[in-house]
Amino acid sequence: MIAEIICVGTELLLGDIVNSNAQFLSRELAELGVTVLHQHVVGDNPARLRALVQEAKDRSDLLVFSGGLGPTADDLTKETVAEVFGDTLHFDAEEWAKIEAFFARTGRRPTANNRKQAMVPTRGRKLPNAHGTAPGAWFEDAQGRAAALLPGVPHEMKAMWTEDVRPILEARQNCTIHSMTLRVLGGESDIASRVAPLFESANPTAAIYCKTGESEIRVTARAANRAAAEAACRARIEEFRAILGDNAYDVDVPGLAYTVVRTLRERGLQAATAESCTGGLVAEQLTAVPGASEVFGTGFVTYAAAAKTRLLGVDPALIERCNVVSAPVAAAMARGALAASGADLSVALTGLAGPGGALPGKPVGTVYLAGGDARTGCVHVARLNLCGYGDRAIIRARAALQALDLLRRMALGLAPVNAVTLAPGQQAPEL
């Protein structure tokens, strides 16, 4: 099945609203095994919309719309699509009663223009909206080409897609579609070059999506039943893991922090953080995970040198001799966090996030990362060269991601990446 997504609204063209609906619909259609040929954004102009709908209908099996179902004069999606599909609209008293009840719950009354929202397809079908005032619509021609019309409000659109449109499409599939997402640390181009042959398969299919400091590989399989489709996905995921190694860290999780929290919990470990340039980003990501309190109890934000001394016990003479942005200070911060918190593992970060503050031999983007392990007394320390990114937020985000990965690796007993391991009491060299 070939589909096109058409998002209606002048506000989208003007950039007043981020088009998150298209992203959601693209992912949903891909999961169903539907190929998305085009995404469109068109303003509230009936002539332009009519021309686009006719073109899209001539080349695709399914058109999915969001927006243009409101009560105002410029909300003309239903009328326009009905015309192109050879259908008409009629007033639905049941829908009007729902609209009146919806307004009554908020102490309001609908106006005359709200009656427009109660117009539904004559030959097609209405798509109920239990979350707002505008029902959707399903149009279909004699050749089986269809159009699904959904509201532009994201939470209404997503609910109606899940409750009404997706079941229609699933019923039309002669197979089961299943998807799994593998999360991998590293850049898209490097990962893709290493696993290129696995992207050539028609079933399961695989696609890579770039994130900050990591990538997602989405694997989708078609099979006669769900169990077979899931098994095919898992087999392909294992092929990716065999090539990508430890950098492929988990499947179907929102992010690395979730993996870290689960890993710490499974191994009965407590973690602590000591952050300077990241300002608490690592702690924030850990505590965003439900249940993080079981494995994370202490986070230090020691932005000033004096705070590193007062809270973490970092020797002022060490700071004076090596500079606060240095491997020795990062290592001392990691050891101090262990001592002050009583945790099993710690990570520490100090660096130059910019835009100013560059030092000789240490440009903006230089970050030192250290991980302390109370079980062995060892400390791992690394220099992160994030200089090429030039953006403070990106430097901080990438540094925090590397800190989470170091926690993961220490918890699992994996070798840290590009790090020097220090014996108990050993001072870090300048890196």
RODRENTI-672794 format. One record per residue (C-alpha): residue number from 1; residue in three letters; y, z, x. Coordinates in nm, 4 decimals, padded with zeros to 6 digits. Each point is the difference from the previous one (the first is absolute). Example, Ala and Ser with C-alpha at 12.3 -4.5 7.8 and 13.67 -1.06 7.14 Angstrom:
2
<node 1, 'ala', <-00.4500, 00.7800, 01.2300>>
<node 2, 'ser', <00.3440, -00.0660, 00.1370>>
! end
This chain:
431
<node 1, 'met', <00.0000, 00.0000, 00.0000>>
<node 2, 'ile', <00.3484, -00.0956, 00.1233>>
<node 3, 'ala', <00.2961, 00.2168, -00.1006>>
<node 4, 'glu', <00.3759, 00.0123, 00.0398>>
<node 5, 'ile', <00.2247, 00.3044, -00.0338>>
<node 6, 'ile', <00.3392, -00.0464, -00.1655>>
<node 7, 'cys', <00.2467, 00.2887, 00.0094>>
<node 8, 'val', <00.2974, -00.0429, -00.2329>>
<node 9, 'gly', <00.3391, 00.1607, 00.0467>>
<node 10, 'thr', <00.3347, -00.0891, 00.1509>>
<node 11, 'glu', <00.0118, 00.3503, 00.1490>>
<node 12, 'leu', <-00.2966, -00.0967, 00.2204>>
<node 13, 'leu', <00.1787, -00.3093, 00.1282>>
<node 14, 'leu', <00.3090, 00.2072, 00.0801>>
<node 15, 'gly', <-00.2042, 00.2533, 00.1948>>
<node 16, 'asp', <00.0960, 00.2873, -00.2278>>
<node 17, 'ile', <-00.3678, 00.0837, -00.0553>>
<node 18, 'val', <-00.2891, -00.0127, 00.2465>>
<node 19, 'asn', <-00.2762, -00.2201, -00.1401>>
<node 20, 'ser', <-00.2909, 00.2413, 00.0271>>
<node 21, 'asn', <-00.1679, -00.1574, -00.3054>>
<node 22, 'ala', <-00.0909, -00.3159, 00.1896>>
<node 23, 'gln', <-00.1651, 00.2021, 00.2759>>
<node 24, 'phe', <-00.2049, 00.1982, -00.2509>>
<node 25, 'leu', <-00.1080, -00.3070, -00.1960>>
<node 26, 'ser', <-00.0932, -00.1938, 00.3147>>
<node 27, 'arg', <-00.2255, 00.2808, 00.1182>>
<node 28, 'glu', <-00.1608, 00.0383, -00.3421>>
<node 29, 'leu', <-00.0682, -00.3701, -00.0371>>
<node 30, 'ala', <-00.1443, -00.0198, 00.3518>>
<node 31, 'glu', <-00.2326, 00.2877, -00.0825>>
<node 32, 'leu', <-00.1238, -00.1974, -00.3014>>
<node 33, 'gly', <-00.0675, -00.3019, 00.2173>>
<node 34, 'val', <00.2894, -00.1969, -00.1500>>
<node 35, 'thr', <00.1912, -00.2231, 00.2420>>
<node 36, 'val', <00.3783, 00.0389, -00.0268>>
<node 37, 'leu', <00.1566, -00.3394, 00.0643>>
<node 38, 'his', <00.3678, 00.0970, -00.0320>>
<node 39, 'gln', <00.2319, 00.2911, -00.0660>>
<node 40, 'his', <00.3258, -00.0843, -00.1795>>
<node 41, 'val', <00.3204, 00.1834, -00.0827>>
<node 42, 'val', <00.2167, -00.1625, -00.2650>>
<node 43, 'gly', <00.3201, 00.1181, -00.1648>>
<node 44, 'asp', <00.0626, 00.0515, -00.3698>>
<node 45, 'asn', <00.0569, -00.3685, -00.0661>>
<node 46, 'pro', <-00.2199, -00.1606, -00.2698>>
<node 47, 'ala', <00.0291, -00.3575, 00.1318>>
<node 48, 'arg', <-00.1028, 00.0955, 00.3531>>
<node 49, 'leu', <-00.2744, 00.2282, -00.1285>>
<node 50, 'arg', <-00.1354, -00.2731, -00.2304>>
<node 51, 'ala', <-00.0137, -00.2540, 00.2856>>
<node 52, 'leu', <-00.1768, 00.2502, 00.2285>>
<node 53, 'val', <-00.2538, 00.1002, -00.2662>>
<node 54, 'gln', <-00.0857, -00.3626, -00.0720>>
<node 55, 'glu', <-00.0486, -00.0801, 00.3700>>
<node 56, 'ala', <-00.2101, 00.3107, 00.0616>>
<node 57, 'lys', <-00.2112, -00.0565, -00.3120>>
<node 58, 'asp', <-00.0841, -00.3557, 00.1110>>
<node 59, 'arg', <-00.1483, 00.1140, 00.3315>>
<node 60, 'ser', <-00.1426, 00.3500, -00.0607>>
<node 61, 'asp', <-00.2470, 00.1744, -00.2307>>
<node 62, 'leu', <00.1914, 00.3234, -00.0493>>
<node 63, 'leu', <00.3686, 00.0941, -00.0030>>
<node 64, 'val', <00.0877, 00.3687, 00.0265>>
<node 65, 'phe', <00.3550, 00.0975, -00.0974>>
<node 66, 'ser', <00.1978, 00.3191, 00.0445>>
<node 67, 'gly', <00.3405, 00.0535, -00.1574>>
<node 68, 'gly', <00.2043, -00.1657, -00.2696>>
<node 69, 'leu', <-00.1559, 00.1839, -00.2965>>
<node 70, 'gly', <00.2989, 00.2209, -00.0779>>
<node 71, 'pro', <00.2269, -00.0004, -00.3084>>
<node 72, 'thr', <00.3049, -00.1769, 00.1437>>
<node 73, 'ala', <00.0979, -00.3628, -00.0482>>
<node 74, 'asp', <-00.0987, -00.0959, 00.3543>>
<node 75, 'asp', <-00.3561, 00.1315, -00.0434>>
<node 76, 'leu', <-00.1645, -00.3297, -00.0890>>
<node 77, 'thr', <-00.3365, 00.0021, 00.1767>>
<node 78, 'lys', <-00.2127, 00.0247, -00.3176>>
<node 79, 'glu', <00.1885, -00.2723, -00.1833>>
<node 80, 'thr', <-00.0064, -00.2367, 00.2958>>
<node 81, 'val', <-00.3668, 00.0453, 00.0872>>
<node 82, 'ala', <-00.1023, -00.0290, -00.3651>>
<node 83, 'glu', <00.1780, -00.3360, -00.0189>>
<node 84, 'val', <-00.1704, -00.1365, 00.3144>>
<node 85, 'phe', <-00.3434, 00.1166, -00.1209>>
<node 86, 'gly', <00.0519, -00.1492, -00.3453>>
<node 87, 'asp', <00.0085, 00.3351, -00.1772>>
<node 88, 'thr', <00.2519, 00.1783, -00.2212>>
<node 89, 'leu', <00.1055, 00.3608, -00.0530>>
<node 90, 'his', <-00.0023, 00.2121, -00.3128>>
<node 91, 'phe', <00.1299, 00.3438, -00.0909>>
<node 92, 'asp', <-00.2652, 00.2731, 00.0281>>
<node 93, 'ala', <00.0692, 00.2945, -00.2310>>
<node 94, 'glu', <-00.2499, 00.2203, 00.1823>>
<node 95, 'glu', <00.1790, -00.0544, 00.3293>>
<node 96, 'trp', <00.3350, 00.0681, -00.1636>>
<node 97, 'ala', <-00.1324, 00.3319, -00.1307>>
<node 98, 'lys', <-00.1098, 00.0893, 00.3536>>
<node 99, 'ile', <00.3462, -00.0856, 00.1331>>
<node 100, 'glu', <00.1659, 00.2160, -00.2659>>
<node 101, 'ala', <-00.2349, 00.2887, 00.0810>>
<node 102, 'phe', <00.0684, -00.0398, 00.3730>>
<node 103, 'phe', <00.3733, 00.0327, -00.0565>>
<node 104, 'ala', <-00.0454, 00.2897, -00.2409>>
<node 105, 'arg', <-00.1798, 00.2026, 00.2660>>
<node 106, 'thr', <00.3194, -00.0081, 00.2063>>
<node 107, 'gly', <00.2312, 00.0694, -00.2926>>
<node 108, 'arg', <00.1282, -00.3591, -00.0210>>
<node 109, 'arg', <-00.0136, -00.2935, -00.2368>>
<node 110, 'pro', <-00.0802, -00.3574, 00.0984>>
<node 111, 'thr', <00.2728, -00.2583, -00.0430>>
<node 112, 'ala', <-00.0365, -00.3363, -00.1696>>
<node 113, 'asn', <-00.0669, -00.1801, 00.3291>>
<node 114, 'asn', <-00.3052, 00.2187, 00.0581>>
<node 115, 'arg', <-00.1705, -00.1929, -00.2829>>
<node 116, 'lys', <-00.0305, -00.2848, 00.2492>>
<node 117, 'gln', <-00.2521, 00.2094, 00.1947>>
<node 118, 'ala', <-00.2284, 00.0093, -00.3069>>
<node 119, 'met', <-00.0467, -00.3781, 00.0102>>
<node 120, 'val', <-00.3567, -00.0846, 00.1040>>
<node 121, 'pro', <-00.2056, -00.3188, 00.0472>>
<node 122, 'thr', <-00.1273, -00.1750, -00.3102>>
<node 123, 'arg', <-00.3006, -00.1694, 00.1572>>
<node 124, 'gly', <-00.0259, 00.2133, 00.3132>>
<node 125, 'arg', <-00.0266, 00.3770, 00.0083>>
<node 126, 'lys', <00.2315, 00.2909, 00.0572>>
<node 127, 'leu', <-00.0552, 00.2400, 00.2876>>
<node 128, 'pro', <00.0700, 00.3577, -00.1193>>
<node 129, 'asn', <00.2498, 00.2089, 00.1933>>
<node 130, 'ala', <-00.0634, 00.3713, -00.0372>>
<node 131, 'his', <00.2574, 00.0785, 00.2688>>
<node 132, 'gly', <00.3168, -00.1722, -00.1256>>
<node 133, 'thr', <00.1532, -00.2077, -00.2776>>
<node 134, 'ala', <-00.0944, -00.3533, 00.1033>>
<node 135, 'pro', <-00.3529, -00.1249, -00.0771>>
<node 136, 'gly', <-00.1325, -00.2678, 00.2288>>
<node 137, 'ala', <-00.1555, -00.3292, -00.1006>>
<node 138, 'trp', <-00.2956, -00.2219, 00.0846>>
<node 139, 'phe', <00.0294, -00.3750, -00.0547>>
<node 140, 'glu', <-00.2774, -00.2522, 00.0500>>
<node 141, 'asp', <-00.0227, -00.3768, -00.0488>>
<node 142, 'ala', <-00.2921, -00.2211, -00.0994>>
<node 143, 'gln', <-00.0969, -00.0553, 00.3645>>
<node 144, 'gly', <-00.0366, 00.3742, 00.0589>>
<node 145, 'arg', <00.3163, 00.0348, 00.2075>>
<node 146, 'ala', <00.1572, 00.3372, -00.0708>>
<node 147, 'ala', <00.3180, 00.2013, 00.0419>>
<node 148, 'ala', <00.0228, 00.3802, 00.0067>>
<node 149, 'leu', <00.3452, 00.1434, -00.0700>>
<node 150, 'leu', <00.0737, 00.3530, 00.1183>>
<node 151, 'pro', <00.3183, 00.2090, 00.0046>>
<node 152, 'gly', <00.2075, 00.0268, 00.3156>>
<node 153, 'val', <00.0073, 00.3819, 00.0097>>
<node 154, 'pro', <-00.2583, 00.0742, 00.2736>>
<node 155, 'his', <-00.1788, 00.2950, -00.1599>>
<node 156, 'glu', <-00.0297, -00.1845, -00.3330>>
<node 157, 'met', <-00.1150, -00.3194, 00.1687>>
<node 158, 'lys', <-00.2659, 00.1749, 00.2094>>
<node 159, 'ala', <-00.1384, 00.1938, -00.2964>>
<node 160, 'met', <-00.0201, -00.3101, -00.2210>>
<node 161, 'trp', <-00.1613, -00.2015, 00.2761>>
<node 162, 'thr', <-00.2682, 00.2663, 00.0460>>
<node 163, 'glu', <-00.0567, 00.0625, -00.3709>>
<node 164, 'asp', <00.0273, -00.3523, -00.1414>>
<node 165, 'val', <00.0230, -00.2934, 00.2415>>
<node 166, 'arg', <-00.2474, 00.0972, 00.2690>>
<node 167, 'pro', <-00.2849, 00.0543, -00.2518>>
<node 168, 'ile', <00.0635, -00.3502, -00.1412>>
<node 169, 'leu', <-00.0280, -00.1540, 00.3463>>
<node 170, 'glu', <-00.3026, 00.2096, 00.0964>>
<node 171, 'ala', <-00.1812, -00.1184, -00.3127>>
<node 172, 'arg', <00.0576, -00.3606, 00.1055>>
<node 173, 'gln', <-00.1539, 00.0473, 00.3419>>
<node 174, 'asn', <-00.3655, -00.0939, 00.0386>>
<node 175, 'cys', <-00.0366, 00.2478, 00.2837>>
<node 176, 'thr', <00.1189, 00.3370, 00.1230>>
<node 177, 'ile', <00.2842, 00.0265, 00.2502>>
<node 178, 'his', <00.0277, 00.2971, 00.2370>>
<node 179, 'ser', <00.2551, 00.0684, 00.2731>>
<node 180, 'met', <00.0246, 00.2483, 00.2860>>
<node 181, 'thr', <00.2843, 00.0540, 00.2458>>
<node 182, 'leu', <-00.0571, 00.0841, 00.3668>>
<node 183, 'arg', <00.2952, 00.1590, 00.1808>>
<node 184, 'val', <00.0408, -00.0870, 00.3666>>
<node 185, 'leu', <00.2454, 00.1243, 00.2609>>
<node 186, 'gly', <00.1752, -00.2816, 00.1822>>
<node 187, 'gly', <00.1986, -00.3170, -00.0584>>
<node 188, 'glu', <-00.0987, -00.2738, -00.2440>>
<node 189, 'ser', <-00.0107, -00.2850, 00.2529>>
<node 190, 'asp', <-00.2150, 00.1890, 00.2515>>
<node 191, 'ile', <-00.2461, 00.1162, -00.2651>>
<node 192, 'ala', <-00.0208, -00.3404, -00.1663>>
<node 193, 'ser', <-00.0709, -00.1764, 00.3294>>
<node 194, 'arg', <-00.2937, 00.2313, 00.0726>>
<node 195, 'val', <-00.1662, -00.0363, -00.3388>>
<node 196, 'ala', <00.1059, -00.3552, -00.0884>>
<node 197, 'pro', <-00.3537, -00.1295, -00.0819>>
<node 198, 'leu', <-00.0413, 00.2676, -00.2698>>
<node 199, 'phe', <00.2984, -00.1376, -00.1914>>
<node 200, 'glu', <-00.1674, -00.3398, -00.0400>>
<node 201, 'ser', <-00.2654, 00.1169, -00.2453>>
<node 202, 'ala', <00.0352, -00.1098, -00.3634>>
<node 203, 'asn', <-00.1920, 00.3027, -00.1299>>
<node 204, 'pro', <00.0852, 00.2698, 00.0833>>
<node 205, 'thr', <00.3594, -00.1011, 00.0662>>
<node 206, 'ala', <00.2285, 00.1998, 00.2287>>
<node 207, 'ala', <00.3769, 00.0156, 00.0381>>
<node 208, 'ile', <00.2175, 00.1993, 00.2385>>
<node 209, 'tyr', <00.3286, 00.1718, -00.0886>>
<node 210, 'cys', <00.2413, 00.1358, 00.2599>>
<node 211, 'lys', <00.1343, 00.3560, -00.0206>>
<node 212, 'thr', <00.2117, 00.2028, 00.2431>>
<node 213, 'gly', <-00.2258, 00.0615, 00.2977>>
<node 214, 'glu', <-00.3166, -00.0952, -00.1859>>
<node 215, 'ser', <-00.1558, -00.2600, -00.2277>>
<node 216, 'glu', <-00.2140, -00.0174, -00.3126>>
<node 217, 'ile', <-00.2987, -00.2309, -00.0265>>
<node 218, 'arg', <-00.0895, -00.0562, -00.3638>>
<node 219, 'val', <-00.3567, -00.1217, -00.0586>>
<node 220, 'thr', <-00.0945, -00.1431, -00.3407>>
<node 221, 'ala', <-00.3494, -00.1023, -00.1068>>
<node 222, 'arg', <-00.1389, -00.1787, -00.3061>>
<node 223, 'ala', <-00.3505, 00.0806, -00.1163>>
<node 224, 'ala', <-00.2186, 00.0202, -00.3099>>
<node 225, 'asn', <00.0650, 00.3726, -00.0387>>
<node 226, 'arg', <00.2238, 00.2743, 00.1389>>
<node 227, 'ala', <-00.2656, 00.1500, 00.2280>>
<node 228, 'ala', <-00.0641, -00.3339, 00.1709>>
<node 229, 'ala', <00.3728, -00.0724, 00.0371>>
<node 230, 'glu', <00.0643, 00.3439, 00.1472>>
<node 231, 'ala', <-00.2919, -00.0381, 00.2422>>
<node 232, 'ala', <00.1363, -00.3350, 00.1174>>
<node 233, 'cys', <00.3416, 00.1558, 00.0592>>
<node 234, 'arg', <-00.1464, 00.2891, 00.1968>>
<node 235, 'ala', <-00.2062, -00.2344, 00.2162>>
<node 236, 'arg', <00.3063, -00.2076, 00.0845>>
<node 237, 'ile', <00.2059, 00.3160, 00.0688>>
<node 238, 'glu', <-00.2639, 00.1089, 00.2512>>
<node 239, 'glu', <00.0314, -00.3368, 00.1748>>
<node 240, 'phe', <00.3724, 00.0601, 00.0362>>
<node 241, 'arg', <-00.0616, 00.3534, 00.1277>>
<node 242, 'ala', <-00.2463, -00.1249, 00.2606>>
<node 243, 'ile', <00.2712, -00.2189, 00.1507>>
<node 244, 'leu', <00.3038, 00.2236, -00.0455>>
<node 245, 'gly', <-00.1616, 00.3277, 00.1081>>
<node 246, 'asp', <00.1778, 00.3339, -00.0360>>
<node 247, 'asn', <00.3258, -00.1631, -00.1090>>
<node 248, 'ala', <-00.1624, -00.0761, -00.3368>>
<node 249, 'tyr', <00.0445, 00.3492, -00.1305>>
<node 250, 'asp', <-00.0853, 00.0092, -00.3729>>
<node 251, 'val', <-00.0663, -00.1846, -00.3243>>
<node 252, 'asp', <00.1904, 00.0223, -00.3284>>
<node 253, 'val', <00.2450, 00.2734, 00.1024>>
<node 254, 'pro', <00.3791, -00.0045, -00.0488>>
<node 255, 'gly', <00.0678, 00.0644, 00.3682>>
<node 256, 'leu', <-00.1019, 00.1657, 00.3253>>
<node 257, 'ala', <00.1151, 00.3486, -00.1031>>
<node 258, 'tyr', <-00.2687, 00.0051, -00.2717>>
<node 259, 'thr', <-00.2663, -00.0798, 00.2578>>
<node 260, 'val', <00.1320, 00.2676, 00.2353>>
<node 261, 'val', <00.0009, 00.2704, -00.2669>>
<node 262, 'arg', <-00.3523, -00.0877, -00.1137>>
<node 263, 'thr', <-00.1275, -00.0081, 00.3588>>
<node 264, 'leu', <00.1543, 00.3379, 00.0818>>
<node 265, 'arg', <-00.1460, 00.1475, -00.3178>>
<node 266, 'glu', <-00.3486, -00.1370, 00.0694>>
<node 267, 'arg', <00.0037, 00.1541, 00.3490>>
<node 268, 'gly', <00.1603, 00.3280, -00.0988>>
<node 269, 'leu', <00.3037, -00.0518, 00.2248>>
<node 270, 'gln', <00.3617, 00.1115, -00.0276>>
<node 271, 'ala', <00.2878, -00.2111, 00.1317>>
<node 272, 'ala', <00.3602, 00.0700, 00.0965>>
<node 273, 'thr', <00.2919, -00.2300, 00.0843>>
<node 274, 'ala', <00.2987, 00.0277, 00.2331>>
<node 275, 'glu', <00.2564, -00.2748, -00.0576>>
<node 276, 'ser', <00.3291, -00.0933, 00.1533>>
<node 277, 'cys', <00.0984, -00.3671, -00.0452>>
<node 278, 'thr', <-00.2135, -00.0402, -00.3146>>
<node 279, 'gly', <00.1699, 00.2947, -00.1694>>
<node 280, 'gly', <-00.3032, 00.1122, -00.2013>>
<node 281, 'leu', <-00.1384, -00.3409, -00.1032>>
<node 282, 'val', <-00.3524, 00.0865, 00.1114>>
<node 283, 'ala', <00.0046, 00.3276, -00.1918>>
<node 284, 'glu', <00.1455, -00.1741, -00.3043>>
<node 285, 'gln', <-00.2776, -00.2595, -00.0054>>
<node 286, 'leu', <-00.2694, 00.2642, 00.0385>>
<node 287, 'thr', <00.1392, 00.2197, -00.2757>>
<node 288, 'ala', <00.0296, -00.2984, -00.2345>>
<node 289, 'val', <-00.3815, -00.0026, -00.0153>>
<node 290, 'pro', <-00.1483, 00.2231, -00.2721>>
<node 291, 'gly', <-00.1940, 00.2858, 00.1552>>
<node 292, 'ala', <00.1816, -00.0187, 00.3341>>
<node 293, 'ser', <00.0608, 00.3769, -00.0109>>
<node 294, 'glu', <-00.3681, 00.0483, 00.0879>>
<node 295, 'val', <00.0512, -00.1584, 00.3433>>
<node 296, 'phe', <00.3720, 00.0134, 00.0758>>
<node 297, 'gly', <00.1992, 00.3188, 00.0047>>
<node 298, 'thr', <00.2758, -00.0326, 00.2594>>
<node 299, 'gly', <00.2494, -00.2689, 00.0915>>
<node 300, 'phe', <00.2837, 00.0462, 00.2499>>
<node 301, 'val', <00.3104, -00.2193, 00.0053>>
<node 302, 'thr', <00.1602, 00.0759, 00.3351>>
<node 303, 'tyr', <00.2771, -00.2567, 00.0238>>
<node 304, 'ala', <00.2119, 00.1954, 00.2475>>
<node 305, 'ala', <-00.1135, 00.1019, 00.3466>>
<node 306, 'ala', <00.0719, 00.3640, -00.0808>>
<node 307, 'ala', <-00.2324, -00.0207, -00.3005>>
<node 308, 'lys', <-00.2814, -00.1289, 00.2189>>
<node 309, 'thr', <00.0421, 00.3078, 00.2179>>
<node 310, 'arg', <00.0461, 00.2508, -00.2833>>
<node 311, 'leu', <-00.2765, -00.1203, -00.2340>>
<node 312, 'leu', <-00.2497, -00.1644, 00.2342>>
<node 313, 'gly', <00.0557, 00.1903, 00.3245>>
<node 314, 'val', <00.0911, -00.3100, 00.2025>>
<node 315, 'asp', <00.1390, 00.1153, 00.3375>>
<node 316, 'pro', <00.3742, -00.0834, 00.0256>>
<node 317, 'ala', <-00.0538, -00.0732, 00.3696>>
<node 318, 'leu', <-00.2568, -00.2660, -00.0952>>
<node 319, 'ile', <00.2502, -00.1604, -00.2361>>
<node 320, 'glu', <00.2692, 00.0121, 00.2689>>
<node 321, 'arg', <-00.2291, -00.1507, 00.2634>>
<node 322, 'cys', <-00.1762, -00.2691, -00.2050>>
<node 323, 'asn', <00.2380, -00.0681, -00.2917>>
<node 324, 'val', <-00.0790, 00.0793, -00.3602>>
<node 325, 'val', <-00.1329, -00.3548, -00.0470>>
<node 326, 'ser', <-00.2946, 00.0136, 00.2363>>
<node 327, 'ala', <-00.3761, 00.0315, 00.0160>>
<node 328, 'pro', <00.0088, 00.3569, 00.1432>>
<node 329, 'val', <00.2185, 00.1227, -00.2861>>
<node 330, 'ala', <-00.2171, -00.1732, -00.2621>>
<node 331, 'ala', <-00.3089, 00.1671, 00.1480>>
<node 332, 'ala', <00.1748, 00.3380, 00.0020>>
<node 333, 'met', <00.0986, -00.0491, -00.3651>>
<node 334, 'ala', <-00.3617, -00.0727, -00.0965>>
<node 335, 'arg', <-00.1226, 00.3108, 00.1820>>
<node 336, 'gly', <00.2775, 00.2072, -00.1537>>
<node 337, 'ala', <-00.0872, -00.1163, -00.3503>>
<node 338, 'leu', <-00.3617, 00.1078, 00.0514>>
<node 339, 'ala', <00.1008, 00.3398, 00.1295>>
<node 340, 'ala', <00.2580, 00.0666, -00.2726>>
<node 341, 'ser', <-00.2146, -00.1205, -00.2912>>
<node 342, 'gly', <-00.3537, 00.0917, 00.0987>>
<node 343, 'ala', <-00.1090, -00.3517, -00.1028>>
<node 344, 'asp', <-00.2922, -00.1893, 00.1518>>
<node 345, 'leu', <00.1946, -00.3217, 00.0599>>
<node 346, 'ser', <00.3632, -00.0891, 00.0455>>
<node 347, 'val', <00.2157, -00.3085, 00.0493>>
<node 348, 'ala', <00.3468, -00.0064, 00.1510>>
<node 349, 'leu', <00.2670, -00.2714, 00.0190>>
<node 350, 'thr', <00.3220, -00.0318, 00.1973>>
<node 351, 'gly', <00.1904, -00.3205, 00.0591>>
<node 352, 'leu', <00.2970, -00.2286, -00.0462>>
<node 353, 'ala', <00.0164, -00.1484, -00.3484>>
<node 354, 'gly', <00.3484, -00.1396, 00.0486>>
<node 355, 'pro', <00.2258, -00.1680, -00.0536>>
<node 356, 'gly', <00.1569, 00.1688, 00.3052>>
<node 357, 'gly', <-00.1210, 00.2456, 00.2617>>
<node 358, 'ala', <-00.1806, -00.2301, 00.2452>>
<node 359, 'leu', <-00.0821, 00.1578, 00.3373>>
<node 360, 'pro', <-00.0704, -00.1606, 00.3396>>
<node 361, 'gly', <-00.3490, -00.1474, -00.0247>>
<node 362, 'lys', <-00.0265, 00.1189, -00.3593>>
<node 363, 'pro', <00.1540, -00.2448, -00.2470>>
<node 364, 'val', <00.0348, 00.0677, -00.3708>>
<node 365, 'gly', <-00.3504, -00.0066, -00.1471>>
<node 366, 'thr', <-00.1551, 00.2083, 00.2778>>
<node 367, 'val', <-00.2096, 00.2730, -00.1642>>
<node 368, 'tyr', <-00.2385, 00.2507, 00.1542>>
<node 369, 'leu', <-00.2986, 00.1115, -00.2055>>
<node 370, 'ala', <-00.2265, 00.2924, 00.0840>>
<node 371, 'gly', <-00.3034, 00.1472, -00.1692>>
<node 372, 'gly', <-00.1340, 00.3472, 00.0654>>
<node 373, 'asp', <-00.3600, 00.1077, -00.0575>>
<node 374, 'ala', <-00.0560, 00.3770, -00.0091>>
<node 375, 'arg', <-00.3774, -00.0526, 00.0051>>
<node 376, 'thr', <00.0082, -00.1431, 00.3530>>
<node 377, 'gly', <00.3418, 00.1073, 00.1247>>
<node 378, 'cys', <00.0729, -00.3637, 00.0830>>
<node 379, 'val', <00.3175, -00.1897, -00.0822>>
<node 380, 'his', <00.0261, -00.3775, -00.0403>>
<node 381, 'val', <00.3388, -00.1569, 00.0713>>
<node 382, 'ala', <00.1198, -00.3589, -00.0324>>
<node 383, 'arg', <00.3196, -00.1997, 00.0272>>
<node 384, 'leu', <00.0676, -00.2207, -00.3026>>
<node 385, 'asn', <00.2121, -00.3022, 00.0784>>
<node 386, 'leu', <00.1617, -00.0831, -00.3342>>
<node 387, 'cys', <00.3048, -00.1565, 00.1589>>
<node 388, 'gly', <-00.0374, -00.3445, -00.1518>>
<node 389, 'tyr', <00.0548, 00.1106, -00.3575>>
<node 390, 'gly', <00.3632, 00.1026, 00.0309>>
<node 391, 'asp', <00.0068, 00.1763, -00.3350>>
<node 392, 'arg', <00.0109, 00.3783, -00.0171>>
<node 393, 'ala', <-00.2076, 00.0243, -00.3175>>
<node 394, 'ile', <-00.2718, -00.2312, 00.1337>>
<node 395, 'ile', <-00.0181, 00.1838, 00.3334>>
<node 396, 'arg', <-00.0400, 00.3319, -00.1783>>
<node 397, 'ala', <-00.2582, -00.1377, -00.2455>>
<node 398, 'arg', <-00.2110, -00.1543, 00.2767>>
<node 399, 'ala', <00.0160, 00.3155, 00.2097>>
<node 400, 'ala', <-00.1139, 00.2099, -00.2971>>
<node 401, 'leu', <-00.2880, -00.2400, -00.0642>>
<node 402, 'gln', <-00.1142, 00.0320, 00.3626>>
<node 403, 'ala', <00.0140, 00.3794, -00.0279>>
<node 404, 'leu', <-00.2215, -00.0076, -00.3097>>
<node 405, 'asp', <-00.2444, -00.2272, 00.1801>>
<node 406, 'leu', <-00.0130, 00.2403, 00.2940>>
<node 407, 'leu', <-00.0842, 00.2831, -00.2406>>
<node 408, 'arg', <-00.2744, -00.2146, -00.1507>>
<node 409, 'arg', <-00.1447, -00.0875, 00.3388>>
<node 410, 'met', <00.0027, 00.3579, 00.1262>>
<node 411, 'ala', <-00.1687, 00.1218, -00.3188>>
<node 412, 'leu', <-00.2705, -00.2666, 00.0307>>
<node 413, 'gly', <-00.0456, 00.0411, 00.3755>>
<node 414, 'leu', <00.1197, -00.3565, 00.0671>>
<node 415, 'ala', <00.1872, -00.0966, 00.3157>>
<node 416, 'pro', <00.3786, -00.0020, -00.0499>>
<node 417, 'val', <00.1679, -00.3371, 00.0513>>
<node 418, 'asn', <00.1785, -00.0525, 00.3344>>
<node 419, 'ala', <00.0287, 00.3749, 00.0600>>
<node 420, 'val', <-00.0324, 00.2242, 00.3030>>
<node 421, 'thr', <-00.2232, 00.3034, -00.0554>>
<node 422, 'leu', <00.1184, 00.3251, 00.1580>>
<node 423, 'ala', <-00.2250, 00.2916, 00.0863>>
<node 424, 'pro', <00.0960, 00.3492, -00.1213>>
<node 425, 'gly', <00.3251, 00.1034, 00.1717>>
<node 426, 'gln', <00.0496, -00.3384, 00.1680>>
<node 427, 'gln', <00.3557, -00.1349, -00.0196>>
<node 428, 'ala', <00.0443, -00.3546, -00.1220>>
<node 429, 'pro', <00.1166, -00.2647, 00.2458>>
<node 430, 'glu', <00.3075, -00.2008, -00.0824>>
<node 431, 'leu', <-00.1143, -00.3106, -00.1822>>
! end
